[in-house]
Each structure stands twice: as structure tokens, then as C-alpha cells.
Amino acid sequence: MKISTRGRYSLRMMIDLAEHYNDEFIALKDISKRQNISKKYLEQIVPFLNRSNLLTTYRGHMGGYKLARHPSQITIGDILLSSEGSLNPVSCMDNDPSICARQEDCLTLPIWQGLSEVIADYLNGITLQDILDRRPDSPEYYI
């Protein structure tokens, strides 16, 4: 499995929005400048994130984008699934139910299913807030 540019840039855009969660709506041009991603590319990413209800959009003067939920409620799995469409390691697992004629006799299917579970568990176990909390500039408190 390889995460595409769209997936990587979607994640960067969502992290940027998480960093500015308490701000007003953020214009794509601002995200574009901070993330060094073309505005045109971000415009192509937005519909995927919108369809998954990860973004709130406001059009017009002072318009832009915000996270639809708090950063602690959006996982990396949510974002990548939205932009990639599937996180399965092999294409035969993308259909539900599987249409593979060899499914019943496939000795490798359990391997791919296990890998898929590990990937999903890992990505769904990390939220945008977790990423923000791990920033090098995050204050650490010791008692």
C-alpha cells in the first residue's frame, strides 16, 4: 500500500486546520502558503473531505474552511480513507462482499486481512489532536 499525494496533502491540510481550530474560517490561500501546496491542488482535495463530513465550508467574504469536529474526534484513518478511497493492502479486498473466485481457497487472504486490520487499527488510533500534542513546540508539564 502506498499513500498518494492526495492522501498526504489531505492530512497536511487537516493538520493545518486543526492547528487553527479556534480561529475563524481559514482560506485555502492561507493553507496553501503555510503548507506549500498549490491552491489548485487543495481545491481538488476539498470535495473528498467534504463528502466525508470532515470539513465545514463557508462561502463569501471571510469564507473558508474549518474542521467539522474537534481535532480529538477526527482520526488519521478518517482522513486517509476519505482521500484514498481504500486502505486495503490488496485490491481483491476492496469489494464487499469479495467477488474473487478464489476467496474460499485463498491461502493468502488471511494475511491481507490481518495486515488490513493492523493498518486500520493504527490509523484509527491517532487523532489530529494526538498529532498536535506531539509537536516539538508543545509545552510539556511535569508534576
N, C-alpha and C positions, 0 to 999 in steps of 0.2 A: 504494500500500500504506500502510495506517495501522495502527500497533501499538495494540492495545486497552488499556484499563485493566488487564485481567488480565495482559497481557504486561508492561506497565510495572511493575506491583506484584510480579509474579513475579521480575523482575530485581532490584527493590529488596530483596525478601525474601532472595534468594540472595546478594546482596552483603552483607547483614547477617550471614547465616550464615558467609560467607567471612571477615568481619571477626572472627568469634568461632570460627574453625575449631578452634583448640586448646582451647577451653572444653568443658565438659560439654554435654549436650543442652540446646538452647535452647527455652524455652516460647514458644508463639505469642503469649501476652500480652506477653512482653518485646519480641518483634519488633514487635508491634502498637504498643506505646508508643514505641519508638525511631523507627519509620518513619511513625508517624501514619497507619496503615492499620487499619481495623476488624478485630478478631479474626475476626469472622464472614466477612469477605471473604477473609482468609488461609486460613480453613478450606476455602473453595471452591477455592483455588489449589493446595493441598497434593496432592490426588489427581492432578492433571496432572503435577506434578513427581515424585511417587512412581512413576507409571506409566512414566516415562522413566528411572527409576533414578538420579535426581539427589539424592534425599534418603534418609536413614536415619532411621527412626522408632523411638522408644522410648516405650512406654505405661507409665502408672502414676506413682507418686511419683518425682519428679525426671526425669520423662519430657520429651520434646520432640523436636526435630529437629536434625539435623546434615547437612552435605554428605556425600554418598555417596563422593565422591572429593576429592582435594586441589583447591584452587581453581585451580591451574595446569592441571588436566585437565578443567575444565568451561568450555565456550565460551558466549558470549552467544547464538550460534546454537542451541546445545543447549536453552537455557532458553526462548528465544522460540518455537522450533519446538514445544516441549512445551506451552507455554501457548496459542499461537496456532493450532496445527494445521498451518499452511502459511505460508510466507513468499513464495509466488509472487505476482508483481505482477498477474496476471490469473487469473481463475477457470478458464479453459479449460486451464491447465497443472496443475491440481490432480489430475487423473485420470491414472493411469499404467497402460496407455497412454492417450493422449488420445482422448476419444470425440468430439472436434469433427469434424464432417463436412467442414469447410473446411481441415483441417490441411494437406493436401497442397498447396493453392493459397493458403494464407495468407501474404501478404507481410509481415505484421507479427509473425508468430510468432518469427522470429529476433531481433527487437528485444526482445521479452519474455523470451526465453531468455537473451539476453545480460545483461539487467538482473537477472534472477534469479541468474545466476552471480556477478555483481558483489556483489549483496546477500549471498549465501551466503558468498562468499569473505571479505567484510569482517566479517560477524558471527561466522564460524567462526575468524577470525584474532585475536579478542580473548577472552581468558580472564578469569575472575573475578580471578585473581592480577594480571593486567595492570591491571585497574581499581584494585585495592588499591595497586599500585605507583605509580599516577598521582595518588594522593590528595595534596592540598596539604600535609598534615602528614607525608608520608613523608619520612624522612631521605634526603638526597642525599649521596653520598660522592664526594669528589674526591681524586684522587691527584696 
